[in-house]
Amino acid sequence: MRRRSVLLAAGAAALAGPPAGRASAASAGPLVDHTTAVVLNGSTYVELSSRVGALAPLTTGTILVTFRTTSHNDAMTLISASDPAVPSSNLTLNLSGGALQFSVRQKGAVLLNFMTRTRYDDGRQHTVAITVGSVGTRLYAGGQAVFDTASRAFFGSVSPLTALTALTLGANRDSDHPSGEWFFTGTVERAAVWDRVLDAGELVARCPRPVAADHGRISTMLNSNTPATWVLTGDSITHGALHTNGWRSYPEHWTERVRWELGKPKNRDFVVDSGVSGATSAELVAYFTERVAAFSPKVVSIMIGTNDIATAGLGLEKYRANLVSLVRSVRALPGSPAVILQAPNPVDPARWPGRVALSGYARVMGEVAAQEKAVFVDHYNDWLTGNGGQVPLSLLSDGMHPNERGHHRIALKMIRDLQVFDTGSRVCTLSIP
């Protein structure tokens, strides 16, 4: 009980905004702004009910929450407004197995309910926002839109038939569970509600850890039911020939994760592996039409560089120029596809001394990704930091090409960075002897 008292006091102390009551006009600042970080242990919550009166009439506005968690529980509340006197009357933003879920119910009737395929239970700091306005409901993560629907429901959708009297962080209160349910485990760093729709620039400004615009576009594709074509291109590592020893390559693991495990209708997505053994960045520029453009992609992943370092005339600056050219060529295609740049894995310096400077190519790729606002998946440093700074030889077939374990490691990094990791996934939990 002492822990609960501390949290209740923290909630009251951190509130900002005008006195409770119906807002007569949209205000610049938030009506509720809880800025004291609280660690919730799965059985406690923060009480903010003194502010719920200001929110009850709202039919448009914005909810923003910054949090982090590693819990994969099926129901964990970030913020909820409810009528604890009646069953199933609430507006709730929560995590369900790591996926974001936004629901509005009125006496058991579901007015709005959607859930993402992207997941946010990786222990990183995430800032998510819900905006409800004239065009519908939109969900943002990291300052970028990741889901939208024309349907609309907000606090005011619940209040005509029930009285919203409870506002809580970390739990929902219901007549069947007046002391709380769907408890959150993790840290809530901020929770705020505005009576207006914040634009994209305002949301980015309020996001401590914004993501690249292409990251948001890829999340939108993953959360959408509209089919998308993914092109993964590069050299022999993407090609995946020979060194996988009959197991799946990383493009094949990604295919299984998206086209099967994410469920229908994502099986209507197509994943094309156009990697060619021996390719360099210069060759990919020269054959861009047949290896990328020909497939009318929505997303293009490029992993290249392992052969550049061993090819005369392809030093770091030429490599940089080729990467910039490739990114801009992708963006010039119809629909301006999203871009993922994937740094190659490190190699065994004893067996491949001519490629020991591959770290410079990984660094340049990261710089180009930042400059061009593309998604960067850094396998080079991921392999080293996961092995005490040493090249993990057990992930390599010949000291350079990833073996079956190396390809799975690449797939896992890609899956985690694009936020579709799931502990219930066979791809994500695959064990390769």
C-alpha positions as CSV (number, residue, x, y, z in Angstrom):
1,M,0.0,0.0,0.0
2,R,2.9,2.4,0.7
3,R,4.0,1.9,-3.0
4,R,0.6,2.8,-4.2
5,S,0.5,5.9,-2.1
6,V,3.8,7.1,-3.5
7,L,2.6,6.6,-7.0
8,L,-0.7,8.5,-6.3
9,A,1.2,11.4,-4.9
10,A,3.6,11.4,-7.8
11,G,0.6,11.5,-10.2
12,A,-0.9,14.5,-8.5
13,A,2.3,16.4,-8.3
14,A,3.2,16.0,-11.9
15,L,-0.1,17.2,-13.4
16,A,-0.4,20.4,-15.4
17,G,-3.2,22.1,-17.2
18,P,-6.4,24.2,-16.6
19,P,-8.9,23.2,-14.0
20,A,-11.2,20.3,-14.7
21,G,-14.3,20.9,-16.8
22,R,-15.4,21.3,-20.4
23,A,-12.9,23.0,-22.6
24,S,-14.6,25.9,-24.4
25,A,-11.8,26.2,-27.1
26,A,-8.7,24.3,-28.1
27,S,-5.8,25.2,-25.8
28,A,-2.2,25.3,-26.8
29,G,-0.9,23.3,-23.9
30,P,-2.0,19.8,-22.7
31,L,-5.0,19.4,-20.4
32,V,-3.1,16.7,-18.6
33,D,0.7,16.3,-18.6
34,H,2.3,13.7,-16.3
35,T,6.0,14.2,-16.5
36,T,7.3,12.3,-13.5
37,A,8.7,8.9,-14.6
38,V,7.2,6.0,-12.6
39,V,8.3,2.4,-12.5
40,L,5.3,0.1,-12.5
41,N,5.6,-3.5,-11.3
42,G,2.5,-5.1,-12.7
43,S,0.3,-4.5,-9.7
44,T,0.3,-0.7,-9.2
45,Y,-0.9,2.3,-11.1
46,V,-0.9,6.1,-11.1
47,E,-4.1,7.8,-10.2
48,L,-5.0,10.9,-12.3
49,S,-8.7,10.9,-11.9
50,S,-8.9,14.5,-10.7
51,R,-8.2,15.6,-14.3
52,V,-10.7,13.3,-16.1
53,G,-13.4,15.9,-16.1
54,A,-11.4,18.0,-18.5
55,L,-11.1,15.1,-20.9
56,A,-14.6,13.6,-20.8
57,P,-16.2,16.0,-23.4
58,L,-13.4,15.7,-26.0
59,T,-14.2,14.4,-29.4
60,T,-10.9,15.4,-31.0
61,G,-7.4,15.7,-29.6
62,T,-4.1,13.9,-29.0
63,I,-2.8,11.4,-26.4
64,L,0.9,10.9,-26.1
65,V,2.8,8.4,-23.9
66,T,6.6,7.8,-23.5
67,F,7.4,4.4,-22.0
68,R,9.7,1.4,-22.0
69,T,9.1,-2.2,-21.2
70,T,10.4,-5.7,-21.8
71,S,7.2,-7.4,-20.7
72,H,5.3,-9.4,-23.3
73,N,2.0,-9.6,-21.3
74,D,-1.2,-9.9,-23.3
75,A,-2.8,-6.7,-21.8
76,M,-0.8,-3.8,-20.2
77,T,-2.4,-0.4,-19.9
78,L,-0.5,2.8,-20.7
79,I,-3.4,5.2,-20.1
80,S,-7.1,4.6,-19.5
81,A,-10.2,6.7,-18.8
82,S,-13.2,4.7,-17.6
83,D,-16.4,4.6,-15.7
84,P,-15.7,2.1,-12.9
85,A,-19.4,1.9,-12.0
86,V,-20.3,0.1,-15.2
87,P,-18.7,-2.7,-17.2
88,S,-16.6,-2.1,-20.3
89,S,-16.9,1.6,-20.6
90,N,-13.4,3.0,-21.3
91,L,-10.9,4.6,-23.6
92,T,-7.6,2.7,-23.3
93,L,-4.2,2.8,-25.0
94,N,-2.4,-0.4,-24.1
95,L,0.2,-3.0,-25.2
96,S,-1.0,-6.5,-26.1
97,G,1.9,-8.9,-26.4
98,G,4.0,-5.9,-27.3
99,A,1.7,-4.6,-30.0
100,L,0.0,-1.2,-29.5
101,Q,-3.8,-1.4,-29.1
102,F,-6.3,1.5,-28.9
103,S,-9.9,0.8,-28.0
104,V,-13.0,2.7,-27.0
105,R,-16.0,0.9,-25.5
106,Q,-19.3,2.1,-24.2
107,K,-21.2,-0.3,-22.0
108,G,-19.7,-3.3,-23.7
109,A,-20.2,-1.9,-27.3
110,V,-16.9,-1.7,-29.1
111,L,-16.8,1.7,-30.8
112,L,-13.2,1.5,-32.0
113,N,-10.5,-1.2,-31.6
114,F,-7.3,-1.7,-33.5
115,M,-3.9,-3.4,-32.9
116,T,-0.6,-3.0,-34.7
117,R,1.6,-5.8,-36.0
118,T,4.7,-3.8,-35.0
119,R,5.8,-4.3,-31.4
120,Y,7.2,-2.0,-28.7
121,D,8.3,-4.3,-25.8
122,D,12.0,-4.3,-26.6
123,G,13.2,-2.3,-23.6
124,R,13.9,0.8,-25.7
125,Q,12.3,4.1,-25.1
126,H,9.2,4.6,-27.3
127,T,6.9,7.6,-27.7
128,V,3.5,6.8,-29.1
129,A,0.6,9.1,-29.9
130,I,-3.0,8.9,-30.9
131,T,-4.6,11.7,-32.8
132,V,-8.4,11.9,-33.4
133,G,-9.6,14.5,-35.8
134,S,-11.8,15.2,-38.8
135,V,-10.0,12.7,-41.0
136,G,-10.1,9.9,-38.5
137,T,-7.7,8.2,-36.0
138,R,-4.0,8.0,-36.5
139,L,-1.3,6.3,-34.5
140,Y,2.3,7.6,-34.3
141,A,5.4,5.9,-33.0
142,G,8.8,7.7,-32.7
143,G,7.2,10.8,-34.3
144,Q,6.1,9.0,-37.4
145,A,2.6,7.7,-38.4
146,V,2.4,3.9,-38.4
147,F,-1.4,3.3,-38.6
148,D,-4.5,5.2,-39.5
149,T,-8.2,4.6,-39.9
150,A,-11.2,6.7,-40.9
151,S,-13.1,5.6,-37.8
152,R,-13.2,8.0,-35.0
153,A,-13.9,7.6,-31.3
154,F,-12.5,9.6,-28.3
155,F,-13.2,10.4,-24.7
156,G,-16.5,12.0,-25.6
157,S,-17.7,8.8,-27.4
158,V,-17.8,7.1,-24.0
159,S,-19.2,9.9,-21.8
160,P,-22.7,10.4,-23.3
161,L,-24.1,7.3,-21.7
162,T,-21.6,6.8,-18.9
163,A,-19.6,9.2,-16.6
164,L,-15.9,9.0,-17.1
165,T,-14.7,9.4,-13.5
166,A,-11.4,7.4,-13.5
167,L,-8.1,8.3,-15.3
168,T,-5.2,6.0,-14.6
169,L,-1.7,5.2,-15.9
170,G,-0.7,1.6,-15.8
171,A,-4.2,0.0,-15.3
172,N,-7.8,0.1,-16.4
173,R,-10.6,0.3,-13.8
174,D,-13.8,-1.5,-14.5
175,S,-16.9,-2.4,-12.5
176,D,-15.7,-6.0,-12.4
177,H,-12.2,-4.8,-11.4
178,P,-12.6,-1.6,-9.4
179,S,-9.1,-1.8,-8.1
180,G,-7.5,-2.3,-11.5
181,E,-6.8,-4.7,-14.3
182,W,-4.4,-5.0,-17.3
183,F,-1.5,-3.7,-15.2
184,F,1.6,-2.4,-16.8
185,T,5.1,-3.6,-16.1
186,G,7.8,-1.1,-17.0
187,T,8.4,2.6,-16.9
188,V,6.0,5.4,-18.0
189,E,8.1,8.5,-18.5
190,R,5.4,10.9,-19.7
191,A,1.6,10.9,-20.4
192,A,-0.2,13.9,-21.9
193,V,-3.5,14.7,-23.5
194,W,-4.3,17.7,-25.7
195,D,-7.7,19.0,-26.8
196,R,-6.4,19.5,-30.3
197,V,-4.6,17.4,-33.0
198,L,-0.9,17.9,-32.8
199,D,0.7,18.0,-36.3
200,A,3.7,15.8,-37.3
201,G,6.3,18.4,-36.5
202,E,4.9,18.9,-33.0
203,L,4.9,15.2,-32.3
204,V,8.5,14.8,-33.5
205,A,9.5,17.7,-31.2
206,R,7.9,15.9,-28.2
207,C,9.6,12.7,-29.1
208,P,12.9,12.1,-27.2
209,R,13.9,9.4,-29.7
210,P,12.5,10.1,-33.1
211,V,12.8,7.6,-35.9
212,A,13.6,8.0,-39.6
213,A,10.6,8.8,-41.8
214,D,11.2,5.6,-43.8
215,H,11.0,3.7,-40.5
216,G,7.5,5.0,-40.0
217,R,6.5,4.3,-43.6
218,I,7.7,0.7,-43.2
219,S,5.8,0.3,-40.0
220,T,2.7,1.6,-41.8
221,M,3.2,-1.1,-44.5
222,L,3.6,-3.8,-41.9
223,N,0.4,-2.6,-40.1
224,S,-1.6,-2.1,-43.3
225,N,-3.6,-4.8,-45.1
226,T,-2.5,-3.4,-48.5
227,P,0.0,-5.7,-50.2
228,A,3.6,-4.5,-50.5
229,T,6.6,-5.7,-52.5
230,W,9.9,-5.9,-50.7
231,V,13.1,-6.1,-52.7
232,L,16.3,-7.2,-50.8
233,T,19.3,-6.7,-53.0
234,G,23.1,-6.9,-52.6
235,D,25.9,-9.4,-53.0
236,S,26.5,-13.1,-52.1
237,I,25.4,-12.5,-48.5
238,T,21.9,-11.5,-49.7
239,H,22.0,-14.1,-52.5
240,G,22.4,-16.7,-49.7
241,A,23.8,-19.4,-51.9
242,L,26.1,-22.3,-50.7
243,H,27.1,-21.0,-47.3
244,T,23.6,-21.5,-45.7
245,N,24.2,-25.3,-45.9
246,G,20.6,-25.9,-47.0
247,W,19.1,-23.7,-44.3
248,R,17.2,-20.5,-44.9
249,S,19.0,-17.3,-45.9
250,Y,18.1,-14.0,-44.1
251,P,15.7,-12.9,-47.0
252,E,13.9,-16.3,-46.6
253,H,13.6,-15.8,-42.8
254,W,12.2,-12.3,-43.5
255,T,9.7,-13.8,-46.0
256,E,8.5,-16.3,-43.5
257,R,8.1,-13.7,-40.8
258,V,6.1,-11.3,-43.0
259,R,4.2,-13.5,-45.5
260,W,3.1,-16.1,-43.0
261,E,3.6,-15.3,-39.4
262,L,2.1,-11.8,-39.5
263,G,-1.1,-13.4,-40.8
264,K,-3.5,-12.7,-43.6
265,P,-3.6,-10.7,-45.7
266,K,0.2,-10.0,-45.4
267,N,0.7,-13.3,-47.3
268,R,-0.2,-11.2,-50.3
269,D,3.1,-9.2,-49.8
270,F,5.9,-10.4,-52.0
271,V,9.6,-10.5,-51.0
272,V,12.1,-10.6,-53.9
273,D,15.8,-11.5,-53.3
274,S,17.8,-9.9,-56.1
275,G,21.2,-10.3,-54.5
276,V,23.9,-11.5,-56.9
277,S,27.1,-13.2,-55.7
278,G,30.2,-11.0,-56.3
279,A,28.2,-7.8,-56.7
280,T,29.6,-4.4,-55.7
281,S,27.9,-1.0,-55.1
282,A,29.1,0.1,-58.6
283,E,27.6,-3.0,-60.2
284,L,24.3,-2.4,-58.4
285,V,24.2,1.2,-59.7
286,A,24.8,-0.1,-63.2
287,Y,22.2,-2.9,-63.0
288,F,19.7,-0.9,-60.9
289,T,16.8,-1.3,-63.4
290,E,16.9,-5.1,-63.5
291,R,17.8,-5.7,-59.8
292,V,15.5,-3.2,-58.2
293,A,13.2,-1.1,-60.4
294,A,11.9,-4.0,-62.4
295,F,10.0,-5.3,-59.4
296,S,8.0,-2.1,-58.6
297,P,9.0,-2.2,-54.9
298,K,7.4,-0.4,-52.0
299,V,10.5,-1.1,-49.8
300,V,14.1,-1.7,-50.9
301,S,16.8,-3.2,-48.7
302,I,20.5,-2.8,-49.7
303,M,23.3,-4.8,-48.2
304,I,26.6,-4.2,-50.0
305,G,30.2,-3.4,-49.4
306,T,32.0,-6.7,-48.7
307,N,33.3,-6.9,-52.3
308,D,33.8,-3.1,-52.6
309,I,36.7,-3.2,-50.2
310,A,38.5,-5.8,-52.3
311,T,37.8,-4.1,-55.7
312,A,40.2,-1.6,-57.3
313,G,38.8,1.8,-57.7
314,L,36.0,1.4,-55.1
315,G,37.3,3.1,-52.1
316,L,35.3,4.7,-49.3
317,E,34.4,7.9,-51.1
318,K,33.3,6.1,-54.3
319,Y,31.3,3.7,-52.1
320,R,29.6,6.6,-50.4
321,A,28.7,8.2,-53.7
322,N,27.3,4.9,-55.0
323,L,25.2,4.5,-51.9
324,V,23.8,8.0,-52.2
325,S,23.0,7.3,-55.9
326,L,21.2,4.1,-55.0
327,V,19.1,5.7,-52.3
328,R,18.1,8.5,-54.5
329,S,17.4,6.2,-57.4
330,V,15.1,4.2,-55.1
331,R,13.3,7.4,-54.0
332,A,12.9,8.4,-57.6
333,L,10.8,5.3,-58.4
334,P,7.0,5.5,-58.5
335,G,5.6,5.8,-55.0
336,S,9.1,6.8,-53.6
337,P,9.8,3.4,-51.9
338,A,11.2,3.3,-48.4
339,V,14.9,2.5,-48.1
340,I,16.8,0.2,-45.7
341,L,20.6,0.2,-45.7
342,Q,22.1,-2.9,-44.0
343,A,25.7,-2.9,-43.1
344,P,27.6,-6.1,-43.9
345,N,28.8,-8.5,-41.2
346,P,32.4,-8.4,-40.1
347,V,34.9,-11.1,-41.4
348,D,37.7,-13.2,-39.9
349,P,40.8,-11.0,-40.2
350,A,43.1,-14.0,-40.2
351,R,41.5,-15.5,-43.3
352,W,40.6,-12.3,-45.1
353,P,43.2,-9.7,-44.2
354,G,42.3,-7.6,-47.3
355,R,38.9,-6.9,-45.7
356,V,39.9,-5.9,-42.2
357,A,38.9,-2.3,-42.9
358,L,35.3,-3.3,-43.5
359,S,34.3,-1.3,-40.4
360,G,34.9,1.9,-42.5
361,Y,32.3,0.8,-45.0
362,A,29.8,0.1,-42.3
363,R,30.5,3.6,-40.8
364,V,30.0,5.2,-44.2
365,M,26.7,3.4,-44.8
366,G,25.5,4.6,-41.4
367,E,26.4,8.2,-42.3
368,V,24.6,7.9,-45.7
369,A,21.5,6.5,-44.0
370,A,21.5,9.4,-41.5
371,Q,22.1,12.0,-44.3
372,E,19.4,10.5,-46.6
373,K,17.0,9.7,-43.7
374,A,16.9,6.0,-44.5
375,V,16.6,3.1,-42.0
376,F,20.0,1.7,-41.0
377,V,20.5,-1.8,-39.7
378,D,24.0,-2.2,-38.4
379,H,25.0,-5.9,-38.5
380,Y,28.7,-5.1,-38.4
381,N,28.6,-3.6,-34.9
382,D,25.8,-5.9,-33.7
383,W,28.0,-8.9,-34.3
384,L,31.0,-7.4,-32.5
385,T,29.1,-6.0,-29.5
386,G,27.3,-9.3,-29.1
387,N,30.7,-11.1,-28.9
388,G,32.8,-9.0,-26.7
389,G,34.3,-7.0,-29.6
390,Q,35.5,-10.1,-31.4
391,V,34.3,-11.4,-34.8
392,P,32.0,-14.4,-33.9
393,L,33.6,-17.1,-36.1
394,S,30.7,-19.5,-35.2
395,L,28.4,-17.4,-37.4
396,L,30.7,-17.7,-40.5
397,S,31.1,-20.4,-43.1
398,D,34.4,-19.5,-44.6
399,G,35.4,-16.6,-42.4
400,M,33.5,-14.2,-44.6
401,H,30.1,-15.5,-45.6
402,P,27.5,-16.0,-42.9
403,N,26.5,-19.7,-42.3
404,E,23.0,-20.8,-41.4
405,R,23.4,-19.3,-37.9
406,G,24.8,-16.1,-39.2
407,H,21.9,-15.7,-41.6
408,H,19.5,-16.2,-38.7
409,R,21.4,-13.6,-36.7
410,I,21.0,-11.1,-39.6
411,A,17.3,-11.9,-39.9
412,L,16.8,-11.4,-36.1
413,K,18.5,-8.0,-36.2
414,M,16.4,-6.9,-39.1
415,I,13.2,-8.2,-37.4
416,R,14.1,-6.4,-34.2
417,D,15.0,-3.1,-35.8
418,L,11.8,-3.1,-37.9
419,Q,9.9,-4.0,-34.7
420,V,8.2,-7.2,-35.6
421,F,10.0,-9.5,-33.1
422,D,7.7,-11.8,-31.2
423,T,8.5,-14.4,-28.6
424,G,5.7,-16.6,-30.1
425,S,7.3,-16.6,-33.6
426,R,9.0,-19.7,-34.9
427,V,11.4,-17.5,-36.9
428,C,12.3,-15.4,-33.9
429,T,12.8,-18.3,-31.6
430,L,14.5,-20.7,-34.1
431,S,17.4,-22.6,-32.6
432,I,20.0,-23.8,-35.1
433,P,22.4,-26.5,-33.9
